[in-house]
Amino acid sequence: MPVSVKCPTCQAAVIWSAQSPHRPFCSKRCQLIDLGEWSEENNKISTPLNSADLSPEAARDMVEDLEAMLAKNDDSFFKE
């Protein structure tokens, strides 16, 4: 059974699957609205990340995960 989540922008139901390329958003429009909110600093992470809370291995793993995520990101994000 597919998982259904609410779009963070408009609260529409989104099926979490490969057929929903903008998940958790329902559309590119909602994705870009959310990006705009972050870029205008209307959204923020409530608790700052404290490097003292992470072991050196966990910090290295986090950096490696972020680098891998960025490396596989394609340039089509703004072209659609």
SEDRENZA-786845 format. One line per 3 residues: number of its first residue (from 1); their letters; for each residue x negated, y negated, z negated of N, C-alpha, C, O. Coordinates in steps of 0.1 Angstrom, whole numbers, plus 2048, in hexadecimal, padded with zeros to 3 digits. Last residue first. Example, Ala and Ser with C-alpha at 12.3 -4.5 7.8 and 13.67 -1.06 7.14 Angstrom:
BEGIN
2 = sa = 780 816 7B9 777 80B 7B9 77F 800 7B1 77A 7F5 7B0 | 77C 839 7B2 785 82D 7B2 77C 821 7B2 772 821 7AB
//
This chain:
BEGIN
80 = ekf = 783 71B 89C 790 720 89F 79A 715 8A0 7A6 718 8A2 | 76B 711 893 76D 711 8A2 77B 715 8A5 77F 713 8B1 | 763 714 879 768 707 87D 76D 706 88C 772 6FC 890
77 = fsd = 75A 72F 87A 763 72A 870 76A 71D 874 776 71C 872 | 747 73A 88B 755 738 890 75E 732 886 76A 72F 88A | 72E 742 883 730 734 885 73E 731 88B 741 725 88E
74 = dnk = 730 75B 869 72F 756 876 732 747 878 738 741 86F | 71F 769 84E 729 75F 852 726 75B 860 71B 757 864 | 709 778 847 713 77F 850 71E 775 854 727 779 85C
71 = alm = 6FB 766 837 6F5 76B 843 6FF 772 84C 6FE 771 859 | 70C 762 821 70A 757 82A 704 75C 838 707 756 842 | 70B 77B 815 717 776 81A 716 76B 824 71D 76A 82E
68 = ael = 6EF 77C 80F 6F5 786 819 702 781 81E 705 783 82A | 6EE 767 7FD 6E6 767 809 6EC 770 813 6EC 76D 81F | 6FE 772 7E8 702 765 7EF 6FB 764 7FC 700 760 806
65 = dev = 6EF 788 7E1 6FD 78A 7E6 702 77E 7EE 708 77F 7F8 | 6D8 77C 7D8 6D7 785 7E4 6E5 787 7EA 6E7 788 7F6 | 6E2 76E 7C2 6DC 767 7CD 6DB 770 7D9 6DE 76B 7E4
62 = mdr = 6EA 784 7B2 6F4 77A 7B7 6EE 772 7C2 6F6 770 7CC | 6D2 792 7AE 6DD 798 7B5 6E7 78E 7BA 6EC 790 7C6 | 6C5 77E 79E 6BF 782 7AB 6CA 789 7B4 6CB 786 7C0
59 = aae = 6D6 77F 788 6D4 772 78F 6CF 775 79D 6D3 76F 7A7 | 6D2 799 77F 6E0 795 783 6DF 788 78C 6E6 786 796 | 6B7 798 778 6BC 7A1 783 6C9 79D 788 6CC 79D 794
56 = psl = 6B7 786 763 6AF 783 770 6B4 78C 77B 6B5 787 787 | 6D8 782 757 6CB 789 756 6C4 785 763 6CA 782 76D | 6EA 765 74F 6E7 770 758 6D9 775 755 6D0 76E 752
53 = das = 6EC 750 73E 6F6 75A 73C 6F3 767 745 6F8 771 742 | 6DA 73D 747 6D6 745 73B 6E0 750 738 6DC 75A 731 | 6E7 730 75B 6DE 73B 75F 6D9 743 753 6D4 74E 754
50 = nlp = 708 72A 75B 6FC 728 753 6F3 734 756 6F6 73F 753 | 71F 719 76E 717 725 76D 70A 723 765 703 719 769 | 739 707 75E 72C 707 765 725 715 763 726 71B 759
47 = tsi = 75A 70D 762 74F 70F 759 742 710 761 741 718 76A | 76B 706 777 76D 700 76A 762 702 761 760 6FA 758 | 763 6F9 796 762 705 78E 762 700 77F 75A 6F7 77B
44 = knn = 77C 6E5 7A6 76F 6E7 7A0 76F 6F4 798 77A 6F9 794 | 78C 6CF 7BD 78B 6DC 7B7 77D 6DD 7B1 774 6D7 7B6 | 787 6B7 7C7 794 6B8 7C0 794 6C5 7B9 79C 6C7 7AF
41 = ees = 771 6B1 7D8 76F 6B4 7C9 77C 6B3 7C1 77B 6B0 7B5 | 774 6B2 7F2 778 6A5 7EB 776 6A6 7DC 779 69C 7D5 | 76F 6CC 7F7 765 6C2 7FB 768 6B5 7F5 75F 6AD 7F4
38 = weg = 785 6D9 7EC 778 6DB 7E6 76E 6D0 7EA 767 6CB 7E2 | 799 6D0 7FE 79A 6CD 7F0 78D 6CF 7E8 789 6C7 7DF | 78F 6DA 816 78F 6CC 814 791 6C8 805 78A 6BE 801
35 = ldi = 794 6F5 811 786 6F1 813 785 6E1 811 77C 6DC 80A | 7B0 6F5 811 7A8 6F8 805 79A 6F3 806 795 6EE 7FC | 7B4 6EE 82C 7B9 6E5 822 7B2 6E8 815 7AE 6DE 80E
32 = lqc = 7A9 704 838 7A2 6F7 83A 7A7 6ED 830 7A0 6E5 82B | 7BB 718 831 7AD 71A 82D 7A6 70C 82E 79E 709 825 | 7D3 70F 83D 7D2 70F 82E 7C3 711 829 7BF 70B 81F
29 = rks = 7CA 712 858 7CE 705 853 7CD 705 843 7C7 6FB 83E | 7C7 72D 85B 7BB 725 85C 7BE 717 855 7B6 711 84F | 7DC 73E 843 7D9 738 850 7CC 730 84F 7C7 72D 844
26 = cfp = 7DF 748 829 7E8 74D 834 7E4 749 842 7E8 74F 84B | 7C2 752 817 7CA 748 81C 7D3 74E 827 7D0 758 82D | 7AF 764 80E 7BC 764 808 7C6 75A 80D 7D1 759 808
23 = rhp = 7B2 76B 830 7B5 76F 822 7AB 769 819 79F 769 81C | 7B0 768 84B 7AD 75C 843 7B0 75E 834 7B0 755 82C | 7B7 77F 858 7A9 77B 859 7A6 76F 850 79A 76D 84D
20 = sqa = 7C9 798 853 7CA 78B 84E 7BC 785 84D 7B6 785 842 | 7C2 7B1 85C 7CC 7AA 864 7CE 79B 85F 7D5 793 866 | 7B4 7BC 847 7AD 7B7 853 7B5 7AF 85C 7B1 7A6 864
17 = swi = 7C6 7B1 82A 7C2 7BB 834 7BA 7B4 83F 7B9 7A8 83F | 7DC 7A8 815 7CE 7A9 815 7C9 7B4 81D 7C8 7C0 819 | 7F6 793 820 7F2 7A1 81E 7E3 7A2 81F 7DD 79D 829
14 = vaa = 803 778 80F 7F9 77C 818 7F5 78B 815 7F2 78E 80A | 81E 762 80A 818 76F 808 80F 773 813 811 770 81E | 817 73F 801 81D 749 80A 816 757 807 80B 758 803
11 = qct = 80B 72A 7F3 811 735 7EC 819 73F 7F4 820 747 7EF | 7FA 718 7FF 809 716 801 811 721 7FA 81D 720 7FA | 7E0 71E 7F4 7E4 710 7F8 7F3 70F 7F8 7F9 705 7F2
8 = pck = 7DB 738 7EE 7D8 72E 7E4 7DE 720 7E7 7DF 718 7DE | 7F4 750 7F6 7EB 746 7FB 7E8 73B 7F1 7F2 736 7EB | 7F6 76C 7E1 7FC 760 7E5 7F1 757 7EB 7E6 756 7E5
5 = vsv = 7F3 78E 7EE 7EF 783 7E5 7F6 777 7EA 7FB 776 7F5 | 7F8 7B1 7EF 7FD 7A4 7F3 7F9 799 7E9 7FA 79B 7DD | 7E9 7CE 7FB 7EA 7C4 7F0 7EF 7B7 7F6 7EA 7B3 800
2 = pm = 7F9 7EB 80A 7F1 7DF 80A 7F3 7D5 7FF 7FF 7D4 7FA | 7F8 80C 800 800 800 800 7F7 7F4 800 7EF 7F2 7F7
//
